[in-house]
Amino acid sequence: MKYIDYRERREQGTFNFPIALYHENPHSPRYYMPYHWHPHYEIVRILSGTFHLTINNDNRVYRENDIIFITDGFLHGGIPQDCEYECVVFDLKILLMDNHACTKTIHDIMNHKIMVHRLLSENSRKVPGIVSGLCDSLSARETGYEFMTQGYLYQLIGAILSEHLYEEGTEDTASSERLNSIKNVLAYISENYNSSITLDTLAKIAGMNPRYFCRYFRSMTERTPIDYLNYYRIECACELLSTKNISIKETAISCGFNDESYFIKTFHKYKGITPKQYITAEF
């Protein structure tokens, strides 16, 4: 099982209630957020510490009490630092079920005619309390929490509209094409990380010359393509070491490293400990 798909496919809630809450801290196995995307909306709530988060072309450091809204299909990922945070991931279509009063606005959000502001907590009196209630409802899961949760989502959209925390959507075709090319690259890495991958191969998939591709990729992820490839491989290695009874040498080969000593050196570079120390810490 791979650590994460760049087109993330993990289930968000259930079929009838597609809303899920994830609470992450430095001890969580999914604490770091590799670059990925999914067809759901996401709210990230920073409880403490800082989070250097990239969303499409936007790189920012978010801090305690910040609430970030991530639109469906947007590439996002980053590095938390001494951070505790919560993520609410949901399918906006749940608010369309048997509800015609709000249909047009919800469709406008889904069709990106309404683009919700990224930092919702900025200049808002209503949003922090609503998101706190939303997270508490999903965490407690008391009888009737499904009604409470959907109510909080309706309140959130109402607050976004009343406090004008959005812009009219406009599509930048060139930017969209470049982002799609990066999605293709990330999908290729996800499927082939255990094989030999070169910068030229990735640049060709992106449809860019290697120099421009490297510069553009780094502007989005703050890593070079090869650095990110190795980072991804080490995250996959962590998943294997945490869940499988597998040797360090087998892990190295499974994650695209032909040289065990180079794998150990690279692992230490990204994790600050050796694979053996990681296994001891995990178990």
C-alpha atoms as one frame of an Amber mdcrd trajectory, in Angstrom:
protein
   0.000   0.000   0.000   1.457   3.351  -0.973   1.752   6.101   1.605  -0.598
   8.366  -0.330  -1.918   8.813  -3.837  -1.397  12.251  -5.333  -4.999  11.864
  -6.497  -6.041  10.922  -2.992  -8.553   8.084  -2.958  -9.172   7.411   0.737
 -12.842   7.386   1.701 -14.202  10.586   3.249 -16.906   9.497   5.680 -19.484
   7.095   4.260 -21.493   6.921   1.044 -24.545   8.505   2.673 -22.549  10.909
   4.845 -19.379  11.921   2.949 -17.819  14.097   5.675 -14.733  13.161   7.691
 -12.607  14.742  10.427  -8.862  14.135  10.802  -6.988  15.322  13.893  -3.226
  15.423  13.363  -0.271  16.087  15.679   3.503  15.403  15.465   2.901  11.785
  16.537   0.273  11.043  13.874   1.338   8.747  10.991  -0.113  11.212   8.461
   1.238  14.345  10.164   3.166  15.582   7.122   1.052  16.399   4.082   2.554
  15.263   0.761   1.385  17.226  -2.262  -1.943  15.796  -3.453  -5.458  16.657
  -4.576  -8.945  15.213  -4.258 -12.468  15.962  -5.561 -13.637  17.119  -2.135
 -13.567  20.389  -0.244 -11.365  20.702   2.814 -11.200  22.957   5.858  -7.901
  23.042   7.755  -7.990  24.458  11.279  -4.641  25.247  12.932  -4.865  24.550
  16.676  -1.228  25.304  17.514   2.161  25.786  15.863   2.697  26.716  12.227
   1.953  25.064   8.895   3.827  25.950   5.699   1.100  25.051   3.201   1.095
  25.272  -0.585  -2.257  25.448  -2.394  -1.928  25.535  -6.180   0.532  28.398
  -6.781   0.123  29.978  -3.349   2.748  29.362  -0.629   1.999  30.655   2.866
   2.757  30.018   6.510  -0.410  29.574   8.553  -0.533  29.921  12.322  -2.626
  29.125  15.370  -6.351  29.919  14.933  -6.077  30.223  11.137  -8.846  28.476
   9.188  -8.031  27.564   5.578 -10.558  26.620   2.894  -9.311  24.351   0.086
 -11.414  24.094  -3.078 -11.978  20.746  -4.801  -9.297  19.748  -7.281  -6.684
  22.155  -5.864  -3.194  20.736  -5.397  -2.096  21.141  -1.802   0.507  19.923
   0.646   3.095  21.189   3.063   5.106  20.896   6.218   3.661  21.438   9.708
   6.058  22.546  12.435   5.249  21.749  16.079   1.709  21.861  14.787  -1.593
  20.387  15.849  -4.342  20.729  13.276  -7.703  19.383  12.166  -8.992  18.718
   8.652 -12.652  18.452   7.706 -12.980  16.852   4.259 -16.412  16.780   2.673
 -18.395  16.361  -0.520 -20.373  19.571  -0.995 -23.085  17.668  -2.863 -24.417
  16.405   0.464 -25.977  19.850   0.961 -27.991  19.454  -2.246 -29.962  16.463
  -1.009 -33.669  17.320  -0.900 -32.869  20.997  -0.494 -33.860  23.371  -3.254
 -33.591  26.678  -1.367 -29.775  26.753  -1.518 -29.231  24.824  -4.752 -28.097
  27.717  -6.973 -25.472  29.034  -4.538 -24.045  25.579  -3.857 -23.859  24.870
  -7.596 -22.081  28.214  -8.083 -19.477  27.168  -5.502 -19.087  23.710  -7.070
 -18.721  25.252 -10.544 -16.157  27.759  -9.206 -18.346  30.743 -10.055 -17.972
  31.600  -6.384 -14.389  31.227  -5.160 -14.260  31.122  -1.375 -11.402  33.021
   0.249  -8.495  30.826   1.297  -8.040  32.243   4.804 -11.553  32.196   6.212
 -10.643  33.260   9.742  -9.308  36.616   8.552 -11.799  39.469   9.119 -14.582
  37.082  10.145 -16.588  37.203  13.369 -18.685  34.143  12.572 -16.425  31.539
  10.939 -14.176  30.521  13.915 -17.146  29.598  16.129 -18.897  27.738  13.315
 -15.819  25.680  12.392 -15.162  24.918  16.072 -18.715  23.588  16.378 -18.327
  21.605  13.155 -15.160  19.884  14.397 -16.651  19.215  17.833 -19.743  17.650
  16.261 -17.683  15.350  14.027 -15.374  14.433  16.901 -18.089  13.611  19.469
 -20.382  11.795  16.990 -23.259  11.962  19.434 -26.749  10.853  18.401 -27.978
  13.292  15.758 -24.500  14.568  14.914 -25.260  14.184  11.205 -27.923  16.904
  11.482 -25.626  19.122  13.556 -22.751  18.680  11.100 -24.794  19.591   8.036
 -26.253  22.529   9.949 -22.761  23.846  10.657 -21.840  23.524   6.972 -24.928
  25.528   5.986 -23.999  28.130   8.626 -20.474  28.273   7.225 -21.696  28.972
   3.699 -24.108  31.548   5.089 -21.256  33.286   6.930 -19.090  33.221   3.794
 -21.868  34.945   1.867 -22.895  37.445   4.561 -19.315  38.486   5.313 -18.402
  38.381   1.597 -15.529  35.950   2.087 -15.412  35.096  -1.605 -14.716  36.451
  -5.079 -16.463  35.929  -8.378 -14.723  33.010 -10.065 -12.463  33.613 -13.048
 -10.484  30.887 -14.787  -6.854  31.416 -15.794  -6.546  28.931 -18.660  -2.737
  29.002 -18.836  -2.382  28.527 -15.097  -4.946  25.717 -15.143  -3.048  23.903
 -17.890   0.232  24.155 -15.967  -1.420  22.811 -12.819  -2.890  19.913 -14.768
   0.561  19.119 -16.126   1.890  18.960 -12.556  -0.989  16.652 -11.614   0.124
  14.345 -14.432   3.671  14.371 -13.068   2.511  13.592  -9.539   0.306  10.768
 -10.804   3.319   9.314 -12.641   5.439   9.503  -9.495   2.680   7.800  -7.519
   2.555   4.877  -9.953   6.290   4.540 -10.695   8.198   5.721  -7.596   9.706
   2.231  -7.172  11.351   2.461 -10.625  14.106   4.632 -12.043  12.760   8.142
 -12.801  14.761  10.964 -14.368  14.205  14.703 -14.495  13.935  14.508 -18.297
  11.129  11.947 -18.008   9.154  14.126 -15.607   9.701  17.252 -17.712   8.459
  15.408 -20.806   5.288  14.332 -18.979   4.733  17.956 -17.942   5.289  19.140
 -21.516   8.019  21.576 -20.427  11.724  21.864 -20.959  13.663  20.511 -17.938
  14.937  23.894 -16.743  11.523  25.597 -16.782   9.825  22.516 -15.337  12.294
  22.348 -12.465  11.788  26.047 -11.702   7.983  25.841 -11.887   7.787  22.662
  -9.812   9.989  24.198  -7.143   7.920  27.386  -7.063   4.904  25.266  -6.133
   6.406  22.690  -3.783   9.625  24.398  -2.621  11.446  21.239  -3.674  13.108
  20.240  -6.907  11.357  17.385  -8.745  14.058  14.858  -7.766  14.099  16.073
  -4.180  10.335  15.629  -4.054  10.589  12.187  -5.644  13.021  11.073  -2.931
  10.850  12.665  -0.238   7.858  10.717  -1.562   9.864   7.489  -1.653  10.869
   7.940   1.985   7.240   8.538   2.982   6.344   5.272   1.215   9.208   3.578
   3.062   7.818   4.813   6.381   4.455   3.317   5.509   6.055  -0.044   4.730
   8.210  -0.067   7.858   5.176   0.830   9.981   2.771  -1.744   8.573   4.785
  -4.651   7.145   7.274  -7.156   8.535   9.903  -6.230   5.981  13.679  -5.774
   6.089  15.399  -2.456   5.492  16.984  -3.809   2.296  13.618  -5.010   0.965
  12.080  -1.644   1.853  14.824   0.177  -0.036  14.278  -1.882  -3.182  10.487
  -1.589  -2.936  10.768   2.202  -2.810  13.132   2.680  -5.735  16.538   2.604
  -4.025  19.020   0.102  -5.456  21.664   0.936  -2.868  20.795   0.205   0.782
  23.422   2.580   2.182  22.125   5.421  -0.013  18.584   4.636   1.154  19.670
   4.859   4.805  21.465   8.157   4.127  18.425   9.591   2.301  16.059   8.355
   5.025  18.156  10.135   7.664  18.155  13.304   5.559  14.349  13.543   5.578
  13.505  11.955   8.926  16.506  12.822  11.091  16.842   9.161  12.149  17.834
   5.894  10.480  15.270   3.334   9.282  16.288   1.049  12.177  15.686   3.844
  14.680  12.358   4.573  12.990  11.230   0.951  13.424  12.215   1.061  17.105
  10.354   4.334  17.603   7.267   2.972  15.831   7.096  -0.320  17.686
